[in-house]
Amino acid sequence: MAETASSPHVARPPKRLSKEELIRTHKSHLKKQDLNPNAPRPVKQPLLDEAYPASTKSIHDLELIPLTSLQPETHHRSHSLILRAISPPFIGAGVISLVQDHLGNVDKLAIYNHSDTSILSGVPEGCTVAVKEPYYKRNGPETEGDYMICVDHPSDVVLLRFGDEIIPESLRLGPVCKSGEEWRTAGDRAFLEGDLVTAVFCYGEAVVVDGKEKGFREGVYAKRAGTNLALGRYDAAREDAMRSLTGGNGDWRGWFTAGRAAYGLGNYRVAKEHFEKALEQKPNAAGVQKELARCLTRLEEEEKGNYDFKKLFESLSPTNVHLDVGSFLSNTRVGDSATHGHGLFATRDIAAGELIFAEKALVMPNQYEPARASAALYAMMVRQLYDNPSLSSKLLPLYGGAYPRTNHEGEIIDGIPVVDVFLTEYIRQANCFSAPLSTLIDTKPITPGNRMAKGLWAHASYMNHSCVPNSMRSFLGDLLISRAVRDIRADEEILQQYVPVKAVYDIRQAQFKVGWGFLCQCPLCAAEARGSSENLAKRRELLAKIEKACAKKPPSKGVLSDSAIRTVDRLAKQLEELHEREVYDGLPRLALVYPTNWLIEAYRGRKKWGLVVRYVLKLLREFGFRVPVDEGEDWVPKEMYTGSGEASLMTIHVVTALRAAAEAYRALGRGEMADKCEEAGKFGYSMIVGFETDLSVLDN
């Protein structure tokens, strides 16, 4: 981590590039940059081992220093720079501009992680900025004297008004427009040209220049509200809309804009109030009526969890992943957990298969390429924290590891919220979920694998892990659905699997230790921790041998020989003997799932239906479900979800096993048992994909 300087006036870099060298190099880079507006913009994700806190001081409380006082590899605490851009910006992973200070010195300024709704995402030539507590660093080892001011936190740089009194005299350009009316006209022109960012800036200048003129001011606020709404800056849009109100009949437009902004933030109750205010003044406004109706639907979803999941599924497409839905959370509450920190708890009894909660993502970019998904989520989180500071109350309380907080994150200083990009990345890593376009599609055999977006669901993030959880999550676009896989009592903690668990105890624990920094103590892990380390080693070795044998003779390749089946069956029995009865009584034996599943498919291929039923029952027991041992016994498969205690494990293999049992029972002339297995499989499948659907999906 770089040194922090409180008095940077004593040491200077031994050599700096001259102004002429900087200009020549910058021009050469400008010639090479890709100005295609449709080209994906790269993201600079923060290096966490180089983390440093965002500035939490006002620019007015910092000492102004010249560029020549900057020391390399140093954070200049308690100091600031005021700089004017003297070059067009080079736009890549960040924005690099040549800047000049009040003494005429020139250097490079690199601004990263800034929202593209801000002018600072592409600093125009002539703009003046203040850099708070600047970080000066070497720009690679290739060129001696090549340094730059590096701004990682977007709140560490402030765009100054042209007439701001803090700007030194030598950097002032004088008024660009002489009156508020000229600024408003400039804003209108920028808006018509599609430059919404510049329009917002111009409208802001218009209000400051002629801010006391009644009528004019409210009209400009109305224009800026609409522009901010189009940019997705909902906090600012709602604030401007409220400022635009005059007390006259024309205020319905302001209430309408405020309602749409609140809706964009997911504040449907506030949005409803604003839409109703608009309709009081203009009862026949069709647009307002339509938005109010949408709002009432969202409120019903929030209150009752009434969703048309099939319709939502049918509306999904690669270009429509952000569903227009509310979040149903009332079955749950956040509380202190005996497992780890905070957790999610049931507020009432919830039956197996019932909806626990459904949550729309707080942040989820439409990026399903694994190599880009994490960077896209990080960039979107930073943007939302900057553009809509009210979201800080939902996002920033989430677990961020051991990263030290200043408790000023999200606070508005110098008119902008403090955004710490390193804290944001720690929160992302600890709380994000990988999400397919839909879990239903993801269960199909022909679905291309590894197509996952990354998203943040704040409420779901409070759920702790268990290898034998009482809930399953699924996804429809940016909607996370959580269903109970067994009966849950009121005040019971709701647990989920962070990732599909490994069959072998020590490998599983290493996965959790590396990924999240904890050791799992769920009922299965707590029991296995008491087991024999010698048997554990033998199980790991034997399972590897079984996996090799099964892979050599996959059932999908045709009917298998008796000898191949006997080999796997013999090895599976040896593996079973290595499971201590006193450890695994009533618990899943996950190491036995793979060979048992292989034997089911092997016997299906040979149409030995009695053995298929026998091994399906065995597989269900290996997952911890209480089912009969005798394949000839009648039973009610659906009851296994409610009668298996608290240590069963629900997976897609349970559903496919029940389908295999139905096929076998039907071939054996036991149609009633076949129907019951199909019913239980369909019920289990609804837990996995989030809603009821036909099992034939698994055949396509």
Beta strands, then each sheet from edge to edge (+ up, - down):
strand 1: 3-5
strand 2: 63-64
strand 3: 74-76
strand 4: 79-85
strand 5: 90-91
strand 6: 94-100
strand 7: 106-112
strand 8: 128-132
strand 9: 135-138
strand 10: 147-151
strand 11: 157-160
strand 12: 332-336
strand 13: 342-346
strand 14: 355-360
strand 15: 412-413
strand 16: 416-417
strand 17: 433-435
strand 18: 453-455
strand 19: 464-465
strand 20: 471-476
strand 21: 479-484
strand 22: 493-496
sheet 1: 1+ 3+ 9- 10+ 7+ 6- 4+ 2+
sheet 2: 1+ 3+ 9- 10+ 7+ 6- 5+
sheet 3: 1+ 3+ 9- 10+ 7+ 6- 4+ 8- 11+
sheet 4: 12+ 13- 22+ 19+
sheet 5: 14+ 21- 20+
sheet 6: 15+ 16-
sheet 7: 17+ 18-
end
